[in-house]
Amino acid sequence: MSREFQRGHKARISDLTAGTDLYVGVQISAPGLTFDISCFGLDADERLSDDRYFVFFNQPKSPEESIQLLGPQAGDTESFRVTLDRIPAGIHKLSFTATIDGDGQMSRIAPGYLRIVAGGEEVARYSFTGAEFTTERAVMLGDLYLKDVWRFAAVGQGFDGGLEALLKNFGGEVAEEEAPAPAQPEAAAPSAAPGFAPPAFAVPAGPATPSAPQAFTPPPAPRPDVHAAPTLVEPLTPSHGTVPPPGPAPAAFGHPAPPSAPLPPGYGQPPAQPGYGQGPTPPPAAPAPPGYNSPPSHGGPPSAPMPPGYGQVPGQGSPSYGVPQGAPQGAAGVGAALQKFKEAPTGQRWTQQNHKVIRVDLGAGGQPVLARQGSMVLYQGKVDFSYKGAGITGRLVGNATGQEMQLMRCTGQGQVFLADNSTHLHPVELQGDAICVSAENVLAFDESLQYEVRRIEGHGIPGGALFTMQFQGTGTLVVKTHGTPVVLPVTPTTFADCHAVVAWSAASQVIVSSQVRMRRNAYAGDTGESVNLQFRGAPGNFIVVQPYEV
């Protein structure tokens, strides 16, 4: 039976299927629009460090064929075969994306989906509609990612900038299109400036791989509207410009370049090297020329500087792009000072901006978020904040146990930034498991999580007991601490101060351990450590303690 996912939901692949040979199908359409559907193989830093793992129309498989583009079939606009146990150790995430070819907006798309099929049976489906998007031209639909084990996440995160914004998010950029160089006679070829222009990826002839469950569908014929090829912002090796490395880089995103039409000069070249279609290096005192491995805004007025280091080749100096030499550097200084504080989008539902601010991305099809009242510090989009009452019974229980949570419900479409008294924030992803957290240390959580007050048994104090909140289900819980916490494994001799402990695994056995002795506590100078919590449990259980006592 297929499991329905909503935006932001995640699950282990092993909970969906026991197999590792997966079929990923995408269905997306809109009147008058054409879509390019791709898979980005990212490293542990979620960067496209090896463009051979950018699988799309012009590069239909990875080197070891762990990721293969199968083409449209079975009602899907595009489909992939993913063999998880063959993916190299350096690839930690597969991001499946859709980009509009040309003008258009994702708000126009009809209801679509991303689905996972294993063993001929659909096991997961993330459905989406155009109502979840506005002016976006590219969208990350879903991820297969490695976190101890392989998992699936429904993302649904869009980018207004289209392909360029998508590639920059993954650490690459799109080279600017330039007018093709005039054709040179064959005899003059040796004296021409070297240029890196690998041939278009050719579809291998012959039958499909025997292990493939379905026949490979060759891509359709090339179309004239060729896009500029994506390149990584990294220095090229000395072999570039002579013989392309094994597994050539894709010639163009979405459509192959005709064999007789080489890519524009300067494709994939570092701008600092003369002879790569860029012309001679300008004198140091001159501003950077337009099109110098940068968007059209480079070379603009000093009031609109680009971020420091943008388009810079590693190991070289940091030129002041867009600011003429000798001009006042005030604006550039402000941009440099604020650059490190910029918003950090990742395409996930919950994104930690820094240690003390977290962002939650709401969507039309996503679950509402419950957050501590007054914790919103900024929001973008159309977001509604409403009071979340606990009811008479909930208030009575909260008052009696000290575990009352004053919450607000956040709904709508946009991004909400949360913080509370400069405390450190820690998003905890639950996937059917449970965790115990004091209500004092809860900042926000997905409304899909179940929570209840749990009593901690005690001894040594007449009627003694403490209480905590237990959260369980599938979703994210944001825990706040005063300072950087310490996580310790549970052993038979693990004790913690009940005023400093923040959270612990729900499978742990917890009892109140007191040291009440009349003689010890009858005099001034008591240690103040008379009541502690003792933890017991099997290996794998843990406790979280903060450097602060409530």
N, C-alpha and C positions, 0 to 999 in steps of 0.2 A: 504494500500500500504506500502510495506517495505521501511524503510529509510536506505540508505547506509551510513555506517560510515567508516572513514579513521582513521588511527592511530593517537591518541591524541584527537579525537573528543569526545564531551560529550553532553548529553541531559537529560532533566528531563524525568522520566518515565511517568509522567502525560501528557507530550507532545506526547508520543508515544501511550499510551493506558490509558483508565480510570480504567482498572482492576488492581488487585494486585496479582492475581494468575498467575504466569508466568512459561513458559516452556523455558529452556535454552538448546540449542543443540550445540554440538561441532563436527565438521567434520575435522579430521586431519589424514593423512596417508602418508606413504613413503615405498618404496620397502624394505623388509627385516627388518623394524623397528616396534617395539611395543610401544604403548604410554599408559601412566597412566594419566588419566584426573581427576582432583580433584577440590574441592571447599574449600577455607579457609575462615572461619568466623572470622573476625578480630575486635578488640575493637577500641575505639576512638584513641588510639595511633598506630593503624595499626599493632598490635601485636596479635599473636595467644595465648591469655591468657587462653583459655579454649579449650583443645584438643578435647572435645566432638563436637566442631563445625568445625573439620577437616573432611569433608565428602569425602570419597573415597571408593575404592573397598571393603575394610575390615570394613568400618563403613558407611553404606549406608544412614544414616539419622541423623539429629540432635535430641536432646532429645524431643523437642516438635513437631518434624516433619515439621518444617517450611522450611527445606532444605532436599530434598530427591534425592537420586541417582536412576534414572529410568533404566539405561542401554542403550545399542544401540537400536535405533529404528528410523523409518521414514528417513532412510538414514544418520543419525547422528552416529558418532563413539561412543559418549557418550551423555547422556542427564540428566537434572536435573529438578525437580519441585521446585520452590521457591514461597512461600506465604509471601509476604512482610509484611502484617499486623499481622503476627504471629511471626515475628522475635523478639527476646528479645531486650530490650532497650540497653543492653551491647554490642550488635553486631552492628557495624557501617559500615562494608564493607564486601562484598562477592567477593573474588578474584578467578576467574576460571583459572586454570593452566593446562598445559600439560607437561609431563616429559617423556623423552625417557627411556625406560626400557633396560638398557645395554648401549653398545657403539653406537655412531652415532652422527649426527649433524643435527640441524634444517634446515640447508641450503638444505637438501635433500627432504624436505617435498613437496608434491604436493599442488596445490591450495586448500585451506580449508577455514573454516569460523567459527564464533561464531554467533548464531542467537538467537533472543528472539521472542517467539510466545505467544500471548495473545488472548483468546477467539477463538482459532482455526485459527488465522490469524497471519502471520509473520509480526512483526512491526519494527524490527531492524536487521541489518546484518553487521558484520565486517568481510570482506574478507582479507585473507593474503596468501602469497606465500613464498616459500623457499628463494626467492631473498631478502626478508627483513631480513634474518638472516645469520649468518656465522657458527661459531663453537659452538653455544649455544646448551645445552642439556636439558634446561628447559625454559619455557616461560610463562609469565602471559599474557593471551589472552584478558580478559576484566574484568571489575569491575561493580558490583552494589553497590553503596555507598550512605550513608545518609549524606546530607548536607542541612539541613532544610527540604528537601524532598528527596525521593529516586531518584537517577540518574544513568545513564549508561555511562561508559567510555570505549572506545576502546583503549587498552593498547599496546599490541604487544612488551613487554619488555622481553629480554632473559637473561639467566644466563649461563655462560660457565661451572660453577661448577655443574650443574644439580640439583638434589634434595637437596643436602647439602647446596648449595648456596641459593636455593629458601627458605629453612626452616630458614636459618640464617637471610635472609631478613625479615622474619616474626617473628623473635625473638626466634626460636627454633634451634635445631641441630640434626643431625643424629648420634646415638650411633655407635661406631665402632663395627664391627663384630668380635666376638671372637669364638674360638673353643668351641663347646658344652661340658659341663662337663660330665664325664663318668656317666653312669646310676648307681644309688644307690639302694641297696635293700630296699624294702618297710619298713622293720623293722628299718632301719637306718634313715628314713626320719625325725623323730623328732629332731635328733641331727645335722641335716645338717644346714648350714648357711642359714639364711632367704634370699630370693631373690624375687624381684618383677617381676612376669611373668604372667600377666593376660591372660586368655584364649582368643582365636580368637573370633572376633565378629560373632555371629550366626545370620543368616537371619531368621526373624520370620516366623513361619509357618502359614498357613491359608490364606484367601483371603486378597487382598489389602485393604487399608483404603477406606471406601466408598466415601470420598470426593476426592480421587485421580482421575484425569481425565483419566488415563491410568493404565493398570495393571502393577504391579511391576515385573520387570525382575530380577530374581536372578543372582548373579554374576556367571561366569563360574567356573569350577572346579579349585582348586588350582594348581599351578605349582611349581616345585621344586626350581626355582631360587628366593628364598625369600630374600627380602631386609631387612636391619636392620630397626628397628622401629624408627620413629622420636620421640624425647622427647623435652620437654621445659627445658630451663636452669633456673630452679626454684627449691628451696628446697622442698623435699617431705614431706607430712604430716605424722604424726606418724602411720596412718593406712596403709601406704604403706608397703609392705612386709608381711602383714597378709591377709586382705580381700580387694580385689580391690574395689575402690569407684564405685558408680553407674555410668553407662555409661562408660564401660571400655575403656582404651586407645587402639587405633588400634594396632594390633599385628605387622603389616608390611605394608609398603607403596606399594600398587599395587597388592599384592597377599596375600591370607590368609595363615597362618602357619598351617601345618597339626596338628590336635589335639594331636597326639602322640609326637610331636616334640616341647618341650617348648623353649621359647626364651632364648638367651644366658644369663648366670648369669650377674648380674649387670645392667640389662635393666632398664633405667630410674632412677638409683640410684645416689645420690650425692656421689662423690668420697671420701669425707672426712669420711664417715661412714664405718668402717671395717665390713666385713662379707657380703658385697653386691657383691660378685664375684670379688672384687678388691684385696683381700689379706690384710695383716696388713698394717697399716699406716707407711710409711717410716720415719726414723728419720728426725728431722728438718734439719740437715746439709746435707742430701743427696738430689741430684736433683730429680725432679719429674720423676717417672718411665714412660716408654713409654706406650701409650694407656690410660693415666690417664685423661679420659674424654676430650680428645683433639685429633686433627688431628695427623697423623704420624710425622709431622715436630717437635712436641714437644720433648724436650730433645736433640735438635740439637745443633750445635755450637753456641757460643754466638753472632756470627755475624748475625744471623737470628732470633731475638727474636719475640715472638708472642705479640700481643697487650696487654697492661696491663689489668688485670682482666679477661682475656679470660678463660672460663671454671671455674671461681671462684664461690664458693657457697656463696650467700649473707650472710653477718654477720661475715665472717671469714677473715683472713688476706689476703694479696695480695702476693702470692709466686712469685718468679722470674722464670717463666717457661722457660726452655731452657737455662738458665744461671746458671752454677754451683755456689754454695755458695763460697764466697771468691773471685770470678772472678771479673775483672773490670766491673763496671756497666755503662760505657760510652754509649755502644750501647743501653742498656735498657733505659737509660735516654733520648736518642734521640727519641726512639720510643714512650716513654710516652709523650714527649713534642709535638710530631707531631700528636698523635692519635686524638686529638680533632679537627684537621683541615682536616681530611680525607674526601674524596668525599662522598656525601650522596645520593646514588641512591634510588629512590622510585618506579620506574616503570612507572612514569607519564611522559608526554611529557615535561612539564616544572617542574623543581625541583630547589627550592631555596637552595643554598649551605650555605649561611649565609646572613646577612642583605645587603651585598653589591655585591654579586656574584650570578648569576642565570645560570642554565644549561638548554639548550633545546636539546631534543633528536630527531634528524632527522631520517627519515626512507625512504626506497625506495618508499613506497606508501603514505607517509605523505605529507602534504602541506609545501611549502617552508616558511621560516621565513624572515621577513624584520626587519633589525636592524640598529641602528644608525651607520654610518660609523666610523670605528676605535674602536668600542666597544668590539670586540673580544679580549679576553685575553688568551684563550687556546682552542684548539679543538682536538678531537680524531676521527680517522676514515678517510674516504674519503669524504671531504667536499669541496664544491666549493663556492667561494665568488665572486659575480659579482656586478657591479654598477647598481643601480636602479634609472633610470632617471624619472623625473616628467613631461617631455615634455615641450614645449615652454609655453603652457597655464598654466601648473602647476607652472613653475618657475615664471611667471609674477604674478600669484595670490599669491604665497608664498612671493615674495619680497614685494608686495603691502600690505599684511596683517601681515607680520612678522611670518607666520605659515609655513615656508618652512622647510621640513625635508630632510636632507641629508642621504639617506638610501642605504644599501647594501642588496642583496638577498643571503641567505644562503641555499644551496641545497646539496643533497648527502645523505650519510649514515654515521652517527657518532654523536658525542655530541659536542656542541659548548657552551663555557662558556663566558658570557657577563658581562661587568661592565663598569662604566663610572665615572671617577673622584671621586671614593669612595663615591658616593651618595647611599642612601638607595633605595632598589628596592622592588616593590610591584606587584606581578602578579595578574591581575584582570581577572576573567573568565567571559566572556559574553556568554549568551545563548539566543540570539535573542534580547536582550535588548541593550541599547545604553548608552554611557557615553561621556562627554565632557572633554577633556584634552588639555592643552596648548602643542603645538609642542615641546616646550623647555623641557617638562617633560616626553616625550615619549622615551623609550629606544628600545623596540622591540615589535613585534606583529606578529600573524599568518597572512599570506597573504590572507587567506580567509575572513578576516574582511574588511568591507567597511569603507572608511573614506573620509571626506570632510571638507572644511573650513566653519565655521558657524559664522555668524555675530551677535554680541550682540548689541541690540538697546540701544541708549543712549539719554539722555536729559540733558539740562543745559549747554551743550557745543555745539556751532554751528557745525552741522555735526558730532558731537561726536559719536564714536562707537569703540568697541573693537572686536577682533576676537579670535576664538579658533578652535580646531579640534574636530569633532564628530566621534566616532567609533561605529559601529553597526554590529551585526551578531553573528556568533558562532565561538568562538576561544578565545585566551588569549592575553591580552595586558599587557605589563610590564611598569609600571609607576615609575619614579624615583623622589625622593625628597631629598632636603638638610635637613638632620635631620629627626627625627620621626614626622610624620604628626599628625594632629588632625582632626577627622571626626565629624561633627556637623549636627544635623537635620535642615532642612530648616523651618523657621518660618516667619511670616510677618515682623519681625523686625531683620532679619539676614542680616548683611552687612559684606563684606570682602574686604581687601586690594587687588586691582587688581594685585599687584606685588607679593603677597604671596599665593593667591589661586592656587591650583594645578588642581583640577578636581571637577566636580559636576554631578549629575544625569541629563540626557538629558531632562527629563520631567519638570525640574525646569524652571521657568520664570526668566530671568536675564536681568537687565537693569543697565546702567551706572548711578550712583548717584553722582553728583558733589556738592561741597560746595564752588563754586566760588563766592566770594564777594569782590568787589573792595577794600573796606576799610580793610578787613582782610588780603588780599594778597598784599597790596601795601607797606607793611612795612617788614623790616627784622624780623626774628624770626617766620616765618610761620610754622605751624605744619607739613607740608609735607603730610597731609592726605586729600587732597582736592578732590581726585577722588577715589570712592569706587564702588563695585558691590553690588547691592541689589538683594537678592534671594527671590522668592516667589514660593510656590508650595503646593501640597497636602501632607498630612502625608506620610512618607516613602521616601521623597526626601532628599538628603544630599549634603554636600560640603566637600571638603578635603583641608586643609590649612597647609602649611609647616612653620616651624620656621625660615624663610629666605625670603628675598625680592630680586627678580631677578633684 
